[in-house]
Amino acid sequence: MSTQHTRETNRRRTFAIISHPDAGKTTLTEQLLLLGGAIREAGEVKARKAARHAASDWMAIEQERGISVTSSVMKFGYKDLELNLLDTPGHQDFSEDTYRVLTAVDSALMVIDSVKGVETQTKKLMEVCRLRNTAILTFINKLDREGRDPLELISEIEQSLKIEAVLLTWPIGRGGLLKGTYNRYTHVVNLYPPHTSSSLTLRFKVDDLSDPRLDRALGSQADQLREDLELLEGAGGTFDVDAYLAGLQTPVLFGSAISGFGVDELLDTFVDIAPPPLPRPTTTRMVSPYEEAFSGVVFKIQANMDPNHRDRLAFLRVCSGKFERGIRLKHHRIGQDLRVANATIFMAQDRNGVDEAYPGDIIGIPNHGTIRIGDTFTEKEPLQFTGIPNFAPEHFRRARITNALRAKQLEKGLLHLIEEGAIQLFRPLHGQSYILGAVGPLQFDVVSTRLKHEYNVEVLMDAMSYQGARWIESEDKVALATFMREQEHNLARDTDGSLVYLSDNPWLLNRMIEKWPQITFRNSRESLVAS
């Protein structure tokens, strides 16, 4: 492996930002982009009626509702490193997209609301990170509000998320009494700007806690800081970078994303300790990022990032080797060769052509309906990267068109949107209905909105009684034929033509599984796609 390839690979950091909704994830993303020089002005996410919007929220529905409903990829440079930041949806109804993104990163930055603490969605995301032992750096946000006691928050992180939390920085006051933070390892005091006088710098290092500058800068809070730090010496834990990289320990920093306070310290810490591109598992072996041969895996597909061109892009994580414009790759699932002449890199919805990319980079490949989530591309060796989850839907709607003359546009729009993996389309064995399935019900609002804005099709979503779906397989043809005859009103086919049983409730599903041992009921279509 060439020295350049090793150097370029080691310069990459690919990470996701995860949090519960409203913890400040998108605001933090904007501040990181500001520090990296990728944008000039952060969008004020609380003022969605203003003309500005967060750069990472590029869909119309995101700008209207002030939420992130799809993952965004943003590449920017910082301190001679190339950072690939993946901003994920916080809302639980879009967790499927987030789970897939987490398979494409090497580490994660977890945002906790200092007022609310650890919330439900954060716990679920942490479970996914734990499956891959993902390194997690924690940022406790909204320090400028009247939040909870810092030690109480640390205790909750450890108990709720089952990970050791180690304080890298300690807040000096909070809410209206916020004066700044103290870094326990660099011994640097970072002053909160509103409380800084012209005679003091915003950041200064102290040799020991008796330094009189502490008293000048913090007043009566200097003694409280000394007491707090003395307490932490016995109970605050010690940061171990190896434990962090193994996903066993999370270093914790405090700040306020809305004001940008503490974000530079967070980013400096991240680039110092976060892992470069890591080896990735396939069905046959581990693939090292330092291998010469190119390999990559598709973890996301997005339609209509440019509505004027109805484009569809496959998001590919480079896992090994070097991508060069014009490279010929083998698309292993369909057994075809593909020459990639116009790949792109991302800055939210903005794209630029890319001549080369290295492990850890995320590139976009034009998709004309042949690429699916989980597809592997290599130069030669047949590989199949693992770990891309596919979930059985739990909520269902029947899509009805209001104008029959737009039927073709409806079908086209649905076929494009289901490629993204957030919704699934089923056609019943009897009738011509469009049955949509999703992990979260808010996905149906997104589909309706996008069909209207992007395809000029208005649809009505009728609630259905189904509560689950299972893909059906059987080597016993007679049993399968009998099952299909008896259960025809609960059977449909997905867009691949695979047979799907739509369950009215969990009890009936379990009853069906017991009654038909000759039939395999799969809760994922991953095995079907990979075959």
N, C-alpha and C positions, 0 to 999 in steps of 0.2 A: 504494500500500500504506500502511495506517494506521501511525502511530507506535507504537501499542500492539502491533500484530502484529509489527512489526520488533523491538520491545523484548522481547516474549515469546519470539520465535524465538531471539534472541541469548542468552536466559537458559538455553536447553536444552543439555545435554550428554548424548549417547547413546553408550554405550560397552559393550564386552564385556570380560570377564576371561577370558583364555586361559592354558592351561598344560598340562603333562604331568600325569598322575595323581599325586597325593600331593605336589605341589609346594607346597600350602597355599592353593589358590585359594579354596575355600569358606571357610576360616578368614579369609582376607583380606576376602572379601565381608562376613562378619559384622562385622569391625572397621570397615569403611567405613559400614555401616548404623548402627553404634553412634555414630560421629562425626556422622552426619547426623541422629541422634535418631529413627531409624526403628524401632529396637528398644532394649530396656533391658538385655538380657543376651545375650551371644554364646553360641551352642551349642558345647559342647566336642566337636569332631568326632571326636576320638580315643576318646571314651568313649561309644560308641553304645549301651552297655547302660544308660546313665543315662536318666533320664526326659526330659532335654532333648535336642533335636536341632537342628541348624543350621536357621535359619529358611528358607533357600533350598532345603533338601532336604525336600520335603513329601510325596513318595510313600512308601508303606510300605516298598517295596524299597530306597529310598535310605536310610531310617532304619535298616533291618536290616543292610545291607551297608556303610554308611558311604561310599557313592559317590554322585556326581551322575549320573543317567541321563537327565535332561531339562533343557532350558534353563528358567531362571526369570527373570522380569522383576520388578525392584524399583525403585520410584520414591521418591526422597527429596530433600529440599532441603538445600542447603549454601551459605552465604555468598550468599544472594539468587539462587542458581541452582537450576534444576530438573534433577536428575540422573536419567537412566534407565539403570540398571545391568542388564546381561544376564549372568547367571551361566551359563556353558556347561558341558556335560559334559566332563571331561578324558579319559575312557577312549576309546581309539581306536574301539571298536565303536559309539560314539555320535557319531562325527565328522560324520555327515550332518546332524544337528541343529545342531551347532556351525557347520558351513559355512554353513548358511542364516542363522543368527543374524548371522554376520559380514557378510552383505549388508545387514543392517538397521541397522548402527551407523555412526558417523562416526569412531570411533577405538577402540583396544583397549589394555588394560593387560595386559602379559605378565608372568607370574610364573615366575621361575627358582629352582630349588632350589640353594642355595649349596653343598650337599654333592655333588649329582649333576650339576649343570651343565645344559647344553642336552640335552634328551632327544628321542626320536623323534617323539612327538606334537607337540611344540613346533615342530619343523621343518615338519611337515605343515601346521599351522595358519598358520605364517608364510608358506608358499607361497600360501595362500588370501588372506591379508592383502595380499600383494604384488600379486596380480591387480588389486586396487582401490587400490593405493598407500595403504593405510590407515595413519594415524598411530599409532605404537606407543610407549607409555611402559613402561619395564621396571622391575620391582621384584625384586631379588635377595633371596629370603626365607631364613629360618632362620639369620640371622646369629649367633644365640645358640648355634649348634652348631659343632662343629669342622669347618668347611667348607674349600673350596678357596681358593687364593690369589686375591684379587680381580682382579688383572691377568690371571691365567690365565683366569678366567671371562669377562672382557671380550673377551679374544682369541678365546675359543671362540664367543661370541655373534657376533662379526664374521665369523669363518671359516665357522661352521656355518649361520648365518642370512643371511649376505650383506647385512649392514646395518652402517653405522658406529655404534658405541656410544660415547657420551660420558658420562663420570662427572659427575653433579651432586653426589652425596654420596660420601664416602670413609669406609670403616669404620675405627674406631679399635679395633683388636683384633678378635677373633672367638672364638666358643665361650666357654670359661671366662674368657678374658682380655678379653671385650668391654667396652669402656668407653663407646662411643657412636659417633656419626658426625659428620663435618664437612662442611658444605655449601660447595662451592667457589665458589658464586656469591653467596650471601648472607653467607658467613663466619660462619655460626651453628654453634655446637657443640651437639649434641643428646646429652645424657648418658643412658646406659642406667640406668634407675632402681635396680637392685640395687646399683650402685656409687656412688650419690649420697649425700653426707653432708648433714646438715641445714644446713650453712653455704653450700651451693651450690644455685643454681637448676638445674632440669633442662635449661634451654636458655639460652644466652647468646651474644652476638655479640662477636667480637674484632676490633679494628681492624687488628692485624697479629699474625703468629705469635709475636712476642716477648712477647705479653701474659702476665704472670705467672699469670693465672687458669688458663691451660692447664696449667701445672706443678702448681698446687694441685689441679686437677680430675683430671688424667690421670697424675700422678706420672712414672715413668720412661717412660711411653708418649708423653709430650708431645714428646720429642725424636724419637721414631720417626715421629710424625705430621708433624713439620716436614720430616724427610727424605723421607717419602712424597710430600708435597705439592710439594716442590721437584722431585722426579722427574716428577710428573704435569704440571708446568708445561711440560715439554718434550715429553711424549708422551701427555698425557691428552686432547688434542683440545679443540675449542671448540664449545659448544652453539650451534646455529643453528636458531631456531624455524621458519624457512621450510623447512629441510631436514627437520625433524621432521614438519611438516604434509604434506610431499610423500612421506613414507614412506621417506626416504633415510637418516635418522638416528634413533636411539632414545636418549633420555636415560635414564640409569640411576641408581636410588636403592637403598639397602640398608636392611634392617630385619628385624623378626621379627613375623610376623602373629599368632603364638600369644600373644605378650605385648602386641601392639599397638605395639611400639616402631618408630618411623619411619613408621607408617601415616598419622598426621596430616600429616607433612611431604610424604608421597606425594600425599595428597588435595589439599593446598594447591597443590602443583606442578601437579597435573592440571588443576584448575579454572582455573589461570592460563594454561596453554598449549594445552589441548585445544580442537579446533575446535567451533564451533556447528554446527547442522544444515547439511549440504552439499547441493549440487544432485545429482539422481539421474537416471540414464539411463533412457530408454524406447526403444522400437523406432523412434520418430519424432523425438524431440528430448530435450534436457536439461530437467528440471523444477527451477526454482528454489524454495527453501523460502519465498521472500518473495512468491511469486505469491498473488493473492487467492483464486483458485479452489481448492477442496479436492481433494486427491488422496492416495491411500494404497495400500500394497501389503501383502498378507498373506504373512508369512514363516514362520508356524508355526501349527499347530492342535493343541489339547490337549483330550483327552477326560477327563471325570470329575475335574476339579479339585475339584468338590463331588460326591462319590460318592452323596450322598443324592438328588441331582436328575438324575444321568446327563447332566450338561450337556456341551456341546462348544463351545469358544471358539476363534475365529479371532483370532490376534494380528496387529494391523495397525499398521504404522509410518506415521505421518502424514508425508507428504512435502511438502505445500504447503497453503496456505490455513488455515482454522480449522474444527475440528470443533465443532459445537454439537448438543446433545441434540435429537433429532427431525429432524436433517438428512436430506434425501432424496438418496441416492446411486445411481449407476448401476453395476450389477455387469456389467462389459463382457463377460466370457466367455459368460455365459448371456443377456445382453441384457435383464435385468430391473432394475426400480427397487426400491430397498430403503430403507425409513424406519428409521433407527437411533435407537431411543427408549431403549435400556437398555444403552449401552456402559459398560465398566468400566475402571478403572486397577488396577494390580497392586502387591501387596506380597507376593512369593512366592505362596502359595495364597490369601491374603486379597485381597478385591476390594472396591472402593468404586465407586459410581456416579459417572460423570463428566459434567459439564455442558458442558465445553469442553476442547479440547486443541489444541496447536500443533505445528508441524513439529518432529520429533525425539521427540515423545511416542509411547508404545506404548499402544494401547487394545485392549480385548477386545470382539469382536462375537459375539453368539450365532450359532451355526452349526447348522443343521438338516439338514446333509448336502449343501448346495448350494455351499458355499465350499471352495476348494482352495488349497493352497500356491501362491503366485505370482499369485493373482487380484488385479486392480487395481480400485479403486473411485474414481470421480471424480464431480463434480457434473454435468458435461456432456461435456467433451472425451474422445473414445475414446483411451485410453492403455494401454500395456502395459509395465510396468516390467520391466527385464531383469536378468539376473545371478543369479536364484534357481536353484541347481543341483538337478538330479535325477539320481540315480546308479542304474546297473544293479546289482542285487544280486549278491553273490558267494557267498553261503551260502544253503542251502535246507533246509527241513524239511517233512515231511508232518505236519499236525496231526490227531491222532485223539482223539475224545472218548471218555471212559470210561463215560459214561452217555448212551445214545441219546436219552433223554427231554429232554436239555438241548441238543439240536441247534439249536433256534431261538435260544437264548441264545448259543451259540457263534457262529452266523452274525452276530448282532447285535453281539456284542463285537468280532469281527474287523473288521467294517465300520467301527465307530467308531475302532478303534485304527489301522487303515491310513490313515485320514484324516490322522493326524499325520505321515505320511511316513517313519517310521522302518522300517516293514516294508511289504512289498507282498504282495498275495494273488493267486494264480493258480489257475484251475480248468482242469484238463486237458481236451482235446477228448473224451477217452474216460475215463469214470469220474466219480466224485463227490468226489474227494479235495480237500482244502484244502492247497495248496502255498504255503508262506510263504517269501519271499525277503528277505534283509537284507544290508546292507553288512558288519556284524559279527555273529558268532555269539552274543554275549551278549544281543543283542536278543531272541533266542528265549526266554531265561530271563525277561526282563522281560515279554514277552507272556504266557507261562505264568502268571507270578505275578499279573499284572494281571487276566487272565481269571478266576483263582481268587478274588482279593480283590474285584474290582469287578463281576464278572458271575456269580459262583458256578458257574463251569464249570471242571472239571478236564480238562486235555488232556495227551496224550503227544506228544512231538516226535520223530519218526523221522528219522534222517539220510538224506539223498538224495545221489545221485552227481553231481547237476548242479553245475557250477562257474561258470555265467554265464547271463545272459539278454539277449536282443536283441529289440526290437520290430520287427515285420515289416511292410513296406509294398511295394507294387508296382503300377504302372499296367498291367502285363502280366497280365491276368486269367487267361490260359491257363497261363502260367508259375506264377502263384500257386497255382492249383488243383492243378497237378502237384506243386508243392513241398509243399502241405498233404497230399496223398495219400501221398507218399513219406515224409514226416517226421511223420506224425500222432502218433506216440508221444512226440515231443519238443515238441509244440505245446500251448499253453494260451492262455487269455484272461484278461486282467486285469479289474479291476472296472469298467473303462469298455467292456469288450468288445473291446479291441484285441488283435490276435494277437501272441503272444510265442513265440519259439523258445528253449527251454531247452537249453543246451549241456552236454554231458558233460565236455568239457575244451577248453582253448584251441586245441589243435591241430585238433580236429574243427571248431571254430567257424571257424577260418581256412580250412580246407578247404571248408566249406560256402559261405563268402563267395566263394571263388574259383569254385566250381562253379556258383553261381547269381548271375551278374552282373545278372540282371533283377530280383533281389530286393534291397531296401534293408534292411540290418540296423542298426537304431539302438540305441545304448547309452544313450539317454535318451528319456523320453516327454514331455519338455518341449515339443517341437514339436507333439506330438499334442494336448496340453492347451491350448496357446495358439491352436490353429487353430480 
